Amino acid sequence: MQNGQRAIVRELGEDPVAGIASITIEEQPVPTGLAPGDVIVRVESSAVGWVDLLMTSGQYQHMPPLPYTPGLELAGKIVWAGADVRGLAIGDAVVADGLSTGPRSKGAYQAYGGFATYAVAPASAVRPIPAGFTMDQAASFFASYETAYHCLVACGDLRAGETVLIHGASGASGLAAVQLAKAIGATVIATGRSPEKLAIVKEQGADYVLPITNLRDDVRKIAPDGVDVVYDAVGGDISIESLRCCAFGARFLIVGWASTPFVAKGKGGRGAPNANVLPTNLILMKGLRVIGCPTAISTHRDPSIREERLARLMTWANAGALRPLVSRVFPLAEVKEAMIAKWESRHVGAIVIHP
Ligand SMILES: NC(=O)c1ccc[n+]([C@@H]2O[C@H](COP(=O)([O-])OP(=O)(O)OC[C@H]3O[C@@H](n4cnc5c(N)ncnc54)[C@H](OP(=O)(O)O)[C@@H]3O)[C@@H](O)[C@H]2O)c1
């Protein structure tokens, strides 16, 4: 094996734009001194996650020690396996579990992200790529679709025949939510700022697509009594307007706040000086259930919630009902452009990097 290359974050920025600007591409020695249960994956594709952006400014709740290589999700082929590894062989195509290895994991594997030629993982943290998936789709699947499942199913109890309003629907987790909600049998109203991107979201299965400008009136024309579930990955003004789009007793799922990303202080200062605030009068009068849906935190706290989630996602994926849309592909040399494209929402579905 020859040395490769990797992206490195050595210092945190005041915000993701500054953090991304400071990323360097450096030579990557072939990893050595590994445990007998480890594998080395030669990365072919790694998805750019929202968490990858926030981590560069230390605004994410879970931080790897500096320096680290970003890239929470990756797919590639095994090029080395330790003496104790069973059931995996050199050349196997695998996807690595972003909760058990890479920057969002805990412990020794935090330094190995996907924006690199090589990633190291414990053998228990890699799994076969879903049937019929490309490497790009495999790298873009688990984080977004596990999020969609945790929010819509585990937290939101979305049922067939219900109506769900999905904000940020053109994004990685939003498009996963659109596909998943359709697989469940719900009616999907998807929102976004770009007619061009919304046309793609409709092709991906949304029943209705709406601009965010006249939300309450537009939603009421489709669902006169209001929607049963809101999947809110955008936050800010749209959250408050969405409370007014809800049916009595609806579930309001707090997924994220892509429109207000400066909730936490930069440079790792964290806290929540600019947190979004919801009006309690609307929540009370409509008998709403407002549910925070932190997929990674909930899974770290109770790993048992994952087995059913993965099994059902794989069943849908293998049946062709779930298929990530990868709209942008960048070489590792353009890692900063790839991350800024995500930051500026110049994508639909997933953005991936090819190391
Ligand atoms: N709860 C969890 O476990 C979990 C897991 C993963 C992600 N998240 C959160 O979910 C959010 C989205 O993540 P993602 O990976 O899907 O991001 P993404 O791919 O960048 O998608 C976000 C979408 O939000 C919309 N958006 C961005 N800025 C906006 C603004 N100012 N006003 C209105 N809409 C805006 C954009 O859609 P248009 O350009 O079409 O308007 C964009 O496609 C983030 O806040 C992330 O932290 C939460």
The ligand as an SDF file (V2000), in Angstrom:
LIG
                    3D

 48 52  0  0  0  0  0  0  0  0999 V2000
  -32.0230   15.2300   14.6120 N   0  0  0  0  0  0  0  0  0  0  0  0
  -31.0240   14.5630   14.0840 C   0  0  0  0  0  0  0  0  0  0  0  0
  -30.6630   13.4900   14.5260 O   0  0  0  0  0  0  0  0  0  0  0  0
  -30.3430   15.1200   12.8740 C   0  0  0  0  0  0  0  0  0  0  0  0
  -29.5660   14.2980   12.0300 C   0  0  0  0  0  0  0  0  0  0  0  0
  -29.0290   14.8470   10.8630 C   0  0  0  0  0  0  0  0  0  0  0  0
  -29.2110   16.2020   10.5840 C   0  0  0  0  0  0  0  0  0  0  0  0
  -29.9110   16.9720   11.4690 N   0  0  0  0  0  0  0  0  0  0  0  0
  -30.1210   18.3990   11.2330 C   0  0  0  0  0  0  0  0  0  0  0  0
  -30.9940   18.5570   10.1280 O   0  0  0  0  0  0  0  0  0  0  0  0
  -30.6650   19.7660    9.4590 C   0  0  0  0  0  0  0  0  0  0  0  0
  -30.5020   19.4530    7.9900 C   0  0  0  0  0  0  0  0  0  0  0  0
  -29.4050   18.5520    7.7950 O   0  0  0  0  0  0  0  0  0  0  0  0
  -29.1320   18.0020    6.3390 P   0  0  0  0  0  0  0  0  0  0  0  0
  -27.9260   17.1590    6.3520 O   0  0  0  0  0  0  0  0  0  0  0  0
  -30.3630   17.4600    5.7510 O   0  0  0  0  0  0  0  0  0  0  0  0
  -28.7500   19.3820    5.6320 O   0  0  0  0  0  0  0  0  0  0  0  0
  -28.8220   19.8050    4.1280 P   0  0  0  0  0  0  0  0  0  0  0  0
  -28.5880   18.6550    3.2200 O   0  0  0  0  0  0  0  0  0  0  0  0
  -27.9060   20.9810    3.9960 O   0  0  0  0  0  0  0  0  0  0  0  0
  -30.3300   20.2870    3.9430 O   0  0  0  0  0  0  0  0  0  0  0  0
  -30.8560   21.3840    4.6260 C   0  0  0  0  0  0  0  0  0  0  0  0
  -31.9680   21.9990    3.7930 C   0  0  0  0  0  0  0  0  0  0  0  0
  -32.5260   23.0560    4.5540 O   0  0  0  0  0  0  0  0  0  0  0  0
  -32.9320   24.0920    3.6900 C   0  0  0  0  0  0  0  0  0  0  0  0
  -32.4090   25.3640    4.2180 N   0  0  0  0  0  0  0  0  0  0  0  0
  -31.1330   25.6790    4.4900 C   0  0  0  0  0  0  0  0  0  0  0  0
  -31.0470   26.9610    4.9040 N   0  0  0  0  0  0  0  0  0  0  0  0
  -32.3110   27.4390    4.8870 C   0  0  0  0  0  0  0  0  0  0  0  0
  -32.8770   28.7110    5.2170 C   0  0  0  0  0  0  0  0  0  0  0  0
  -32.1000   29.7470    5.6030 N   0  0  0  0  0  0  0  0  0  0  0  0
  -34.2090   28.8300    5.1230 N   0  0  0  0  0  0  0  0  0  0  0  0
  -34.9800   27.8260    4.7100 C   0  0  0  0  0  0  0  0  0  0  0  0
  -34.4810   26.6130    4.3510 N   0  0  0  0  0  0  0  0  0  0  0  0
  -33.1640   26.4280    4.4570 C   0  0  0  0  0  0  0  0  0  0  0  0
  -32.3220   23.8290    2.3220 C   0  0  0  0  0  0  0  0  0  0  0  0
  -33.3620   23.5390    1.4140 O   0  0  0  0  0  0  0  0  0  0  0  0
  -33.7500   24.5620    0.2270 P   0  0  0  0  0  0  0  0  0  0  0  0
  -32.4610   25.1190   -0.2990 O   0  0  0  0  0  0  0  0  0  0  0  0
  -34.4620   23.6740   -0.7400 O   0  0  0  0  0  0  0  0  0  0  0  0
  -34.6260   25.5960    0.8350 O   0  0  0  0  0  0  0  0  0  0  0  0
  -31.4530   22.6040    2.5160 C   0  0  0  0  0  0  0  0  0  0  0  0
  -31.5420   21.6980    1.4280 O   0  0  0  0  0  0  0  0  0  0  0  0
  -29.4320   20.3330   10.1280 C   0  0  0  0  0  0  0  0  0  0  0  0
  -29.8230   21.3400   11.0500 O   0  0  0  0  0  0  0  0  0  0  0  0
  -28.8480   19.1530   10.8620 C   0  0  0  0  0  0  0  0  0  0  0  0
  -28.1350   19.5290   12.0170 O   0  0  0  0  0  0  0  0  0  0  0  0
  -30.4780   16.4530   12.5780 C   0  0  0  0  0  0  0  0  0  0  0  0
  1  2  1  0
  2  3  2  0
  2  4  1  0
  4  5  1  0
  4 48  2  0
  5  6  2  0
  6  7  1  0
  7  8  2  0
  8  9  1  0
  8 48  1  0
  9 10  1  0
  9 46  1  0
 10 11  1  0
 11 12  1  0
 11 44  1  0
 12 13  1  0
 13 14  1  0
 14 15  2  0
 14 16  1  0
 14 17  1  0
 17 18  1  0
 18 19  2  0
 18 20  1  0
 18 21  1  0
 21 22  1  0
 22 23  1  0
 23 24  1  0
 23 42  1  0
 24 25  1  0
 25 26  1  0
 25 36  1  0
 26 27  1  0
 26 35  1  0
 27 28  2  0
 28 29  1  0
 29 30  1  0
 29 35  2  0
 30 31  1  0
 30 32  2  0
 32 33  1  0
 33 34  2  0
 34 35  1  0
 36 37  1  0
 36 42  1  0
 37 38  1  0
 38 39  2  0
 38 40  1  0
 38 41  1  0
 42 43  1  0
 44 45  1  0
 44 46  1  0
 46 47  1  0
M  CHG  2   8   1  16  -1
M  END
$$$$
